[in-house]
């Protein structure tokens, strides 16, 4: 229906009124003569309807044979608009320019979105697809979805498959990343399970081999936990690849200070702005190079959809050594180092059982200290070497 309305608007149509005579005969004659009529409305002594320009030119014979008189009440469509405003050249030129511009822009890609990625960032995927031609400002007809996905997979080995879906002026990139193959324990090489660090045993599960410790036992790093040497009834021995899990209470100490840190401060900032218009970048200043560049992009948005109009800012920060560093900055940096160490310990542990945290100044430098007891798996494989 929308296409029909568009065609009627481009070709033009008129609304007319037919009165007097025999209106029903008039309608039948128009149908016989293949004169299109729509939006017909009948009043007490007249009929109002729409028809094409050519249809109205052919309607006089039907009106004469039915005894009705017709009169145009309104004109619609582009031809009448142009004729009415033929002396307003600027308005017509602007209108035609707008039509041509919209028609041209409708053939281009306005936005590109990514979904399905887990470890790869959107920027990595967008950069790879931009290298194969899928980007804002590209012509839709120049993009081959299957070929673009195939070429992008070569640039991103972590992608298992990818698809490029073109929806109007938008492109949706859907990817699936490769999953790492599970590691299977070596069941052929004889080995023991020993302690990777000091601790107190909280639980042991010996799947293969003989458990050498019990809950509550204190162990040191390297102590035997699960033996891969098993004794048979005939007093002979078998060498096996011991397997199992050993959970222990372990102590961790974290100290973080910045007394040995080398500090720098910002000495210079170079910045370059560029306009981004449908994939075209227009520099507004002198370039800042390509090394150590931080790029910030901001686009005009319509709701959740970003339009291909915006600004790209490139910044390069230059620094110089700083010997005297403010005390507050040292505190913040020490806290950052402490947080990094704590995060690494937390990720290796199953549970934090107890904690003790303190902060003090040592030789004028801030020191963050912490003692933690954690539950973690401390077993590690140690191969049994056999003389041949």
N, C-alpha and C positions, 0 to 999 in steps of 0.2 A: 504493500500500500504506500509506503514511503517513497519507493521508486516512482510510482505512478504520479504522486504529488510533485515530485521533483521535475519529472518530464513536463507536466502541465505548467509548472512555474517557468521553466526555461522556454517553452514554446508560446506561452501566453494563453489565456482563455477569458471569456466574458460571461457575465451574468445578465440575462435578459428576462423581460416580462412579455407574455403573450396574452392578449385579452380580446374579447369579442368572438364571434363565429362559433366554431365547434372545437374546443380545446382537445377533446379525446381524439378526434379525427386528425388533428394537427400532430399529436404525439405519435399516432400510428404511422402517418406519412413520414415523419422523421425517422422512425425505426426502419421503414421500408427503404428509405433513401440512404440508410447507414450513416445518419447524422448522430453523433454521440451526445447524449443528454445525461446529466447527473445532478444530484441535489435538487430534484424537482419538488416543488411545493405548490399545492393547489389551494387557492382561496375561493371566494364566492363566485367571482366572475373573471378570474385570471389564473395563469400558471407562471411560476418563476422557476427558472432552471439555469444550469451552467452548460456551456458548450465550447468547443475549440474555436479558434479564429476562422479556420477554413469551414468549420461546421456552420458558423453563423452566416458566412458568405453564401452557403448553399441552402439556407433555411427559407429564403423568400418564396420559392416555388411551393413548398409545403404550406407556408402561411397563406399564400394566395388561394390554393385549392381548398383550404379548410375555412377560409373566411376570417382568419384572425389577423391581428396586427401585432408586430413585435417591436420592442424598443430595448436598447441596451441600457442597463441601469448601473453597471460597474465593470471596469476593466481590471484584469489581474495579470501578473506575471512580469518577467524580465523585459520583453520587448516594449511593453507599455511604459515601464519605469524608465527605460533608456530614452524613449521618445519624449516623455514628459520632461526629462532633465537633460535634453540634448544640448541646451545652451550652457549648462553647468559642466564645463569640460573638466575642471578640477575634481568635482565630485565623482564623475564617471571614471576618470583616470585612477582615482584612489580606490574606487570600488573594484575596478578590474585588476589593479595591482594586488588588492587584498585577496581576490579570488585566485589569482595566479600564485601568490605566495602560499596560501593555505594548501592549494593543490600540490605545490612542490614539496612543502614540508610534510605532507601526508605520505610521501613516498620514502621518508627517512625514519631512522630509528631515534626515538626520543629518550628512552630509558632502558637500562639493562639491569636485571636483578638476578641474584644467585640464591639457590636453595639446595639443601642436601649435604652441604659440607660440614665436617666436624673438626678436623685438625687443620685443614687448609683455610686461610682467611679469604674473605670476599675479595680483597685487593689482589691476592695471588691469582685467583681464578679469573678475575676481570682483566688483569694484565695479560694473562695467557690468551684469552679469547680476543682481546684487543689486537694482539699480535697477528691473529689470523683473520682480522677484518670485522669481528663482531664488536661494535662499539657505538656509542652515541654519535649521530651524524652520518652513519653509514647508510647507503641506499639499501632498502629491503631486497630489491631485485638482485643485488650483488652478493647476497648472503646465501650460501648453500648450507642448510642446517647440518646435514650429515657430514659433509666435508669439513665444516668448521669444527664440529665435535671431534672428528678423527684427528685433525691436525693439532687441536688443543691438548688432546690426550698425550701426544708425543712430547709436549712441553711440560706436562705434569704427570710424571710416572705414577704418582700416588692415586690417580683417578682410575677406577675400574671401568666406569662408563659415564658418558655425558650425553645430554640431549639439549638441543637448541629449539625452543618453541617461540615462534614469531606470532604475536597476537596484536594485530593492528600496527601501531607504532611502538609497541613494547616488545622486548625480548626477555624471555625467562630461560635461564640456564639452570638445568637440574643435573646434579652430579651425584655420584656414589663413589666413595673412597674405598680403596683396597683395605681389607682387614688383615691384620697380621696373623700368620699361621701360628697355631698354638705350639708351644714347646713341649715335646714329649721327653720324659726323663730317660736317661740312658740306663737300660736294664741289663746291659751285657758287661759293662766294666765294673769289676768289684770295687766297692767303696764303703766307707764308714760315714756316719753323720756325726760331726763334731761341733763344739760350741764356737760361734763366731765372735762372742764377747762374754765378759763375766756376767753372772746373774744367778738368780734363784729359780729353780724349776717350779713352774705352776701346773704343768700338764704335759704328757707325752703320749703320742700315738705312733707306735711302731708298725707300719704297714708291712715292711719287709725287713727282716733282721731281728736282733735281740736288743731290747731296751736295757741300757746300762745304768740308768739313773731313775729316781722316783721323784714325785712331787715333794717339794721342800728341800731337796738337795741343793747345795751351793756348788756352782761349777765355775771354772776359770776358762778363759779363752783357749781353745784347742782341746779341751777335755772331750773324751769319747762319750757320746750320747746314745747312739744306736749303732751296734756293731753289725758289720756285714759278714762276720765269720760265725757260722752256725755249726753246732756239733750234732752228728748223727748218733743213732743208738749203738753203732759198732765202733764208737770212739773216733770216727773219721770226721773231717771237717769239710764244709762247703764254703766257697767264697761267693757272696752275692752282692748285688748293688742295693745297699740299704736305702730304705725310703721311709719317710714319716715326718711328723711335725712335732717340734718341741717348743713349747711356749714358756717364757721365763720372765721374771721381774728383773729389769735391768735399770741401772742408774745412769743418768746423762747429766753432764754439767756443761752449761753454756756461759761463755764470757765474751762480751763484745765491747770493744773500745776502739776509738779512732786515733790513738796516739801515734800510730805508724802510718796514718793515711796521708796521701798526697792530694792537696786540695787545689782547685782552680776556681777562677771567677770569670764571669762574662766580661769580655773587653770590647767586643764589637759585634754588631748585628747587621747583616745584609739581607735585604728583602726585595723581592720582585713580585709584582702583581700582574696577572693576565686575565683578560676576559675570555670566557668560554661560551661560544655560541655554536650549538649544533656540531660539536667536534672540532671546531676551528678555534685555535688559541691565538689571541692577539696580545702580545707583550705590551705592557704599559711602562716599561723601564728597562734598565740595563740588566743583563743576565747575571746570575750569581754563581754560575758553575754547576757541576753535577755531583761534587763530592760533599758528603755529610749534609745533604739537603733534607730539610723537613718540609713536607708538602701538606698544605691544608686546602681542602676544597669545600666550597659552600655554593649550593644551588638554590634557585627559586623552586619552591615546592607548592604543589596543589594537593593538600591533604597528605596522604602517604606516598604520593607519586612525585618524584623530583623531575623538574623540567630541565631540558638541556640548555639552560641559561644560568650563568653564575660567574664566580670569581675563583681563581686559583692563586694561592699565595705560596711562594717558595722562600724559605728562610735558611740562612747559614749562620750558625753561632760560632764565634771565635772566642777562645778562652786563653788565660795566662795564669801561670802558677801564683798561688797565694800562700804566703808563709803564715801570716797572722789570720787565724780564722775565728769568727765570733763563737763564744761559748754556746749560745743557743743552737747554732748550726751543728756544732759537734755533738750536742745531745741528740739532735734529730738524726744525724748520721749514725751514731752509735745504736740508737733504737732501731734504725733500719737494718743494721747488721745483725742485731739480736733477733729481729723478726725473721730474717732470712734463715738463720740457723735453727730457730724454733720450728719454722715451717718444714725444713728438711727432716728434722727429728720426728715431727708429728706424722708426716707422710710415711715414715718407716715403721711407726708404731701402730699397734692395734687399739691401745687404750692408754690414756694418761691416768696413772693411779694416784700420784701425789705430786705436788709442786711447791717450790719455795723460790720467790723472786726478790731481788734486792737491787738497789741503785746507790752508788756512792762515787766519790771523787778519789782517784788514786794518782798521786803526783800531779794534781791539778787537772787531770783528764777524767771525763765521765766514764763510768764503768757499769754496764748492765750485767748482772749475774743471775743465774737460775739453776736450781737443782731439781731434776725431775726423775720420778720412777715411772717406768712405762712397761706395759705388757707387749711383748713382741716375739716373733718367731726367730730363734737364734741358731737353728740348725743349718749347717752347710756341708756339702759333699766333700769328702777327702778320699782320693783314690788309694786303693790298697795295691802297693807295688809288690809283685811276685817275681822272685828270681827264677829264671828259666835255665 
